[in-house]
Amino acid sequence: MSDVAPAATLAIPPRCAWCAADLDADARRLAGRTVCGACGVATTTPWPSRRELDEAHAGAYRPQGGRFAGPGDALLRRTRGFLARRIDALAPPGAVLDIGCGDGALLRALAGRGRAGLGLELGADEGRSPRAARSAAIPPRVVEADVEDLDEGWAAIVAWHSLEHLPAPGLALDGAAARLAPRGLLVVAMPNAASVQARVFGDRWLALDPPRHLVHVPAAALCARVRAAGLRVERRSHLRGGQAAFGWLHGLVGALPGTADLYDAVRRPDARKVGQSPGRRAATLAAAGALTPLALAAAGLEAAAGRGGSIYLEARRD
Ligand SMILES: [Zn+2]
């Protein structure tokens, strides 16, 4: 990875993982992260080692049988179908690169529309890509590589809730912008560290997700970097990036006594970080049901105020 990424051995990262500025006296120390005085992006502190990251992304994070209980995984596939249709309509002809492609659902949906694609995923070369990706009729091509190592000329490059998992996400974004074909489309979705929910829930905000999320980026910092890379932002949304209402629901349920972690409660048993008794899980899900209208209202209000829980943007190379 890049030499501007914070050193793996230091508990306090010396540099901002987003803009590479020194995290010196101007930096603000918070629980589990340090806010850069230059760009406002927070870098996860302590900075995890590669081994810690591998462990945090393996096992329960993404088990072979799927992550979510009930209709969750099917819903996720369906939303990837919508995204594939949108990318296919907006991008010029050509292949699509999916940075952090997970189980390859977006690439398969794009293949169904006749779009060739390549996925980048941690551990892909070691045969650890999820079963769904390997068993597809035409398995999407998935490799472990940095975007900076690839050739240019992509019709679209997608980073769907993946930049925040990279050790040098700012450089990856610059690299993606530089590798778009003329009129090529960049699609990014990530948590918005400047959202109302981030402020309300503070150190227990769902999208901090340590140690997997290495940076915590305000939407304005993301847009500024995309523009600085020479792209034109065509669309910015606080609803299309997903997770906005769930962030509220997770935080509200977690504030009630006797509840368990909601994110774990909606996952399959083998996809949970911590085991849950049936009674506690039932209480957690019941609380979630009761609080859903409130969470939806809060997510709608913060999005309308331009401070939604996630940021989705489409940007084009002219
Ligand atoms: Zn910075």
Boltz pocket constraint, residues with backbone or C-beta under 6 A from the ligand:
constraints:
  - pocket:
      binder: B
      contacts: [[A, 16], [A, 17], [A, 18], [A, 19], [A, 20], [A, 21], [A, 36], [A, 37], [A, 38], [A, 39], [A, 40], [A, 41]]
      max_distance: 6.0
